[in-house]
């Protein structure tokens, strides 16, 4: 493997540049390479791409896999990979392990199928400040061992504030996603096998497979983005996803109203308006101002209600 970039924390695997990665991993032209969970941006060197979700995009913030790429994909599950033992020379697994149902089964499948590979995921501390609604595990490396701890919170303890900061600052984005990528993310290279440990935790605290937990997780994520004035395109999908899981939840509809009013989504605004009126969030004067094109008073009242509930 080539030396590649580094910082005071150690080596950086440049997952932002696939050509550099091929050199960093020492991938030979004859190697069979598998990308697990390639999503809408698969590893360009991959001979095989396996993905669990080809259409919905829930784990990718609603981003679909382009139709021209779908023909290359194998619909599959990391817990049961459709490959023979040690038939793959290199496995690339980026931002997948934090989503899996069973980390032990996933790790054993990687080692069964692959001769060597690479795992990247958000580091444990990053999940407290950034996070994602469908992440189930907090991951870190402790004395060479890959450690999985079940997530024990539904709403981000620090309101996903790091994401907002990264989206607003090109310099911080470069540090988080390039210059100090090995700090914000676990970057774990392995050969033949690796040690791992799973700390199960309490499934009643957070389990994304439970619709109630998933709905609240998407709602809190979307609400934090809205209230922190982060770019709304990062949150609207999650507000709508929460509503599909809890269609009778008035608070989610109020959040949808805020997004709809901010983005000129007329249909969603009309659908949510009855809830705003029933909850006495908007007055007649607010509606009159809206008719004249003045949105700010209504948005301030929606924001205030969401802050308090």
C-alpha positions as CSV (number, residue, x, y, z in Angstrom):
1,X,0.0,0.0,0.0
2,X,1.2,3.5,-0.7
3,X,1.8,5.9,2.2
4,X,-1.0,8.4,1.3
5,X,-2.0,11.5,3.3
6,X,-1.8,11.7,7.1
7,X,-2.1,14.1,10.0
8,X,-1.1,14.1,13.7
9,X,-3.9,11.5,14.4
10,X,-2.4,9.0,11.8
11,X,-3.0,7.8,8.3
12,X,-5.9,9.2,6.2
13,X,-7.5,6.9,3.6
14,X,-8.7,9.4,0.9
15,X,-12.2,8.1,0.3
16,X,-13.0,11.4,-1.4
17,X,-10.7,10.4,-4.3
18,X,-11.2,6.8,-5.7
19,X,-8.1,6.9,-7.8
20,X,-6.0,7.7,-4.8
21,X,-7.8,4.9,-2.9
22,X,-6.7,2.3,-5.4
23,X,-3.1,3.2,-4.7
24,X,-3.6,3.5,-1.0
25,X,-5.1,-0.1,-0.8
26,X,-2.7,-1.6,-3.3
27,X,-5.5,-2.9,-5.4
28,X,-4.1,-4.8,-8.4
29,X,-5.7,-4.8,-11.9
30,X,-6.5,-8.5,-11.5
31,X,-8.1,-8.1,-8.1
32,X,-11.9,-8.8,-7.7
33,X,-13.3,-5.8,-5.8
34,X,-16.7,-5.7,-4.1
35,X,-18.4,-2.5,-2.9
36,X,-21.1,-3.1,-0.3
37,X,-23.7,-0.4,0.0
38,X,-22.4,1.7,-3.0
39,X,-25.5,3.8,-3.1
40,X,-25.5,6.7,-5.5
41,X,-21.7,7.0,-5.4
42,X,-20.1,3.5,-5.7
43,X,-16.4,2.8,-5.5
44,X,-15.3,3.3,-9.1
45,X,-12.9,0.4,-9.0
46,X,-15.6,-2.1,-7.9
47,X,-16.3,-5.2,-10.1
48,X,-19.4,-6.0,-8.0
49,X,-21.7,-3.6,-6.2
50,X,-24.2,-4.9,-3.6
51,X,-26.9,-2.7,-2.1
52,X,-29.9,-3.4,0.0
53,X,-31.9,-0.5,-1.2
54,X,-32.0,0.3,-4.9
55,X,-35.1,2.6,-4.9
56,X,-36.2,4.1,-1.6
57,X,-33.1,5.9,-0.5
58,X,-34.1,6.3,3.1
59,X,-30.5,5.6,4.3
60,X,-29.2,8.0,1.7
61,X,-31.3,11.1,2.6
62,X,-33.7,10.2,-0.2
63,X,-31.1,10.1,-3.0
64,X,-31.9,7.5,-5.6
65,X,-29.5,5.2,-7.4
66,X,-29.4,6.5,-11.0
67,X,-31.1,4.2,-13.4
68,X,-27.9,3.9,-15.5
69,X,-26.1,2.5,-12.5
70,X,-28.8,0.1,-11.2
71,X,-28.1,-2.4,-14.0
72,X,-24.7,-2.9,-12.4
73,X,-26.0,-3.6,-8.9
74,X,-26.8,-6.8,-7.1
75,X,-29.6,-6.4,-4.7
76,X,-28.3,-8.0,-1.5
77,X,-27.8,-7.9,2.2
78,X,-24.5,-7.6,4.0
79,X,-25.7,-10.2,6.5
80,X,-25.9,-12.8,3.7
81,X,-23.6,-12.0,0.8
82,X,-24.0,-14.0,-2.5
83,X,-20.3,-14.8,-2.8
84,X,-18.2,-17.9,-2.1
85,X,-15.7,-18.0,0.8
86,X,-12.6,-15.8,0.2
87,X,-13.7,-15.2,-3.4
88,X,-13.3,-11.4,-3.2
89,X,-9.8,-9.9,-3.1
90,X,-10.9,-6.5,-1.7
91,X,-14.1,-5.4,0.0
92,X,-15.0,-1.7,0.2
93,X,-17.6,-0.9,2.8
94,X,-18.2,2.8,3.3
95,X,-20.9,4.2,5.6
96,X,-22.8,1.0,5.9
97,X,-22.0,-0.6,9.2
98,X,-23.7,2.1,11.3
99,X,-27.0,1.1,9.6
100,X,-26.9,-2.7,9.9
101,X,-29.2,-4.8,12.0
102,X,-26.6,-7.3,13.2
103,X,-23.0,-6.1,13.3
104,X,-21.7,-9.5,14.3
105,X,-23.3,-11.2,11.3
106,X,-22.1,-8.4,9.0
107,X,-18.5,-8.6,10.2
108,X,-18.4,-12.4,9.9
109,X,-19.7,-12.1,6.3
110,X,-17.0,-9.6,5.4
111,X,-14.3,-11.9,6.7
112,X,-15.9,-15.0,5.1
113,X,-16.1,-13.5,1.6
114,X,-13.1,-11.1,1.5
115,X,-9.4,-11.6,1.7
116,X,-9.0,-8.0,2.8
117,X,-11.0,-4.8,3.0
118,X,-11.8,-1.4,4.3
119,X,-14.6,-0.1,6.6
120,X,-15.4,3.5,7.0
121,X,-18.1,4.8,9.3
122,X,-18.8,7.9,11.4
123,X,-16.8,7.8,14.6
124,X,-18.7,7.4,17.8
125,X,-18.2,11.0,19.0
126,X,-19.3,12.3,15.6
127,X,-22.7,10.7,16.1
128,X,-23.4,12.8,19.2
129,X,-22.8,16.1,17.3
130,X,-23.9,15.1,13.7
131,X,-25.6,11.7,13.3
132,X,-28.4,10.5,11.0
133,X,-31.9,9.2,11.7
134,X,-31.2,5.6,10.5
135,X,-27.8,5.1,12.2
136,X,-28.2,2.3,14.8
137,X,-24.6,1.9,16.0
138,X,-21.9,4.0,17.5
139,X,-18.6,2.7,16.1
140,X,-15.0,3.2,17.2
141,X,-11.7,1.4,17.2
142,X,-10.3,0.5,20.6
143,X,-6.8,-1.1,20.7
144,X,-7.3,-2.4,17.2
145,X,-10.7,-3.8,17.9
146,X,-13.8,-2.5,16.0
147,X,-16.4,-1.8,18.6
148,X,-20.1,-1.4,18.0
149,X,-22.4,0.2,20.7
150,X,-26.1,0.4,20.2
151,X,-27.3,3.9,19.9
152,X,-29.2,4.9,23.1
153,X,-30.9,8.1,22.0
154,X,-33.5,9.1,19.5
155,X,-32.7,12.8,19.2
156,X,-29.1,13.9,18.7
157,X,-27.8,15.1,22.1
158,X,-26.3,18.2,20.4
159,X,-29.1,18.7,17.9
160,X,-27.1,17.7,14.9
161,X,-25.3,21.0,15.1
162,X,-22.1,19.9,13.6
163,X,-23.9,19.1,10.3
164,X,-25.2,22.7,10.2
165,X,-21.7,24.0,10.8
166,X,-20.2,21.8,8.1
167,X,-22.8,22.8,5.5
168,X,-22.2,26.5,6.2
169,X,-18.4,26.5,6.2
170,X,-16.3,25.3,3.2
171,X,-13.2,25.3,5.5
172,X,-14.9,23.2,8.2
173,X,-16.3,20.9,5.5
174,X,-12.7,20.4,4.1
175,X,-11.4,19.6,7.6
176,X,-14.3,17.2,8.5
177,X,-14.4,15.4,5.1
178,X,-10.7,15.6,3.9
179,X,-8.0,17.0,6.1
180,X,-9.1,15.3,9.4
181,X,-11.4,12.5,7.9
182,X,-9.6,10.0,10.1
183,X,-10.9,11.9,13.2
184,X,-14.5,12.4,12.1
185,X,-14.7,8.8,10.8
186,X,-13.4,5.4,11.6
187,X,-11.1,4.2,8.8
188,X,-10.4,0.5,9.4
189,X,-8.2,-1.5,7.0
190,X,-8.2,-5.3,7.6
191,X,-6.5,-8.4,6.1
192,X,-7.9,-11.9,6.3
193,X,-9.8,-11.2,9.6
194,X,-10.3,-8.6,12.3
195,X,-11.4,-8.4,15.9
196,X,-14.7,-6.8,16.8
197,X,-17.0,-6.4,19.7
198,X,-20.8,-5.6,20.0
199,X,-22.3,-3.9,23.0
200,X,-26.0,-4.5,22.5
201,X,-27.6,-1.9,24.8
202,X,-31.3,-1.4,25.3
203,X,-33.4,-1.9,22.1
204,X,-36.3,-0.1,23.8
205,X,-34.3,3.1,23.8
206,X,-33.7,3.2,20.1
207,X,-34.4,0.6,17.4
208,X,-34.8,2.0,13.9
209,X,-36.8,-1.1,12.8
210,X,-39.6,0.1,15.1
211,X,-41.8,2.5,13.2
212,X,-42.3,4.7,16.2
213,X,-38.6,5.1,16.9
214,X,-37.8,5.7,13.2
215,X,-40.5,8.3,12.8
216,X,-39.3,10.3,15.9
217,X,-35.7,10.0,14.7
218,X,-36.5,11.4,11.3
219,X,-38.7,14.1,12.9
220,X,-36.1,15.3,15.3
221,X,-33.4,15.4,12.6
222,X,-35.6,17.5,10.3
223,X,-36.7,19.8,13.2
224,X,-33.1,20.4,14.2
225,X,-32.2,21.4,10.7
226,X,-35.2,23.7,10.4
227,X,-34.6,25.4,13.7
228,X,-30.9,25.8,13.2
229,X,-31.5,27.5,9.8
230,X,-29.4,24.8,8.1
231,X,-30.0,24.3,4.3
232,X,-33.5,22.9,4.1
233,X,-32.7,20.5,1.3
234,X,-30.9,18.4,3.9
235,X,-34.0,18.0,6.1
236,X,-37.2,18.1,4.1
237,X,-37.0,14.5,3.0
238,X,-36.7,13.4,6.7
239,X,-39.8,15.5,7.6
240,X,-41.8,13.8,4.9
241,X,-40.4,10.4,5.9
242,X,-41.5,11.0,9.5
243,X,-45.0,11.8,8.2
244,X,-45.3,8.6,6.2
245,X,-44.5,6.7,9.4
246,X,-46.9,8.7,11.6
247,X,-49.5,10.3,9.3
248,X,-51.7,11.5,12.1
249,X,-49.0,13.3,14.1
250,X,-49.9,17.0,14.2
251,X,-46.4,18.1,15.3
252,X,-44.9,16.5,12.2
253,X,-47.5,18.3,10.0
254,X,-46.5,21.6,11.6
255,X,-42.9,20.9,10.8
256,X,-43.9,20.1,7.2
257,X,-45.8,23.4,7.1
258,X,-42.6,25.3,8.0
259,X,-40.6,23.5,5.3
260,X,-43.4,23.9,2.8
261,X,-43.8,27.6,3.4
262,X,-40.0,28.1,3.2
263,X,-39.7,26.2,-0.1
264,X,-42.8,27.2,-2.0
265,X,-44.3,23.7,-1.7
266,X,-47.9,24.8,-2.2
267,X,-49.5,21.4,-2.0
268,X,-47.9,20.4,1.3
269,X,-48.6,23.8,2.8
270,X,-52.4,23.5,2.0
271,X,-52.3,20.0,3.5
272,X,-50.8,21.2,6.7
273,X,-52.7,24.5,7.1
274,X,-55.7,23.0,8.8
275,X,-53.5,21.8,11.7
276,X,-52.0,25.3,12.1
277,X,-55.5,26.8,12.3
278,X,-56.8,24.1,14.7
279,X,-53.8,24.7,17.0
280,X,-54.3,28.5,16.8
281,X,-50.7,29.0,15.6
282,X,-51.8,31.4,12.9
283,X,-54.1,34.4,13.3
284,X,-56.3,36.1,10.8
285,X,-53.7,38.8,10.4
286,X,-51.0,36.2,9.8
287,X,-53.1,34.8,6.9
288,X,-53.7,38.2,5.6
289,X,-50.0,38.9,5.5
290,X,-49.4,35.6,3.8
291,X,-51.9,36.6,1.1
292,X,-49.8,39.7,0.5
293,X,-46.6,37.6,0.3
294,X,-45.2,38.3,3.8
295,X,-44.1,34.9,5.2
296,X,-41.9,35.9,8.1
297,X,-44.6,36.4,10.8
298,X,-46.1,32.9,10.0
299,X,-42.6,31.3,10.0
300,X,-41.7,32.9,13.3
301,X,-44.8,31.5,14.9
302,X,-44.2,28.0,13.5
303,X,-40.6,28.1,14.7
304,X,-41.7,29.3,18.1
305,X,-44.2,26.4,18.4
306,X,-41.6,23.8,17.3
307,X,-39.1,25.2,19.8
308,X,-41.6,24.7,22.6
309,X,-42.9,21.3,21.7
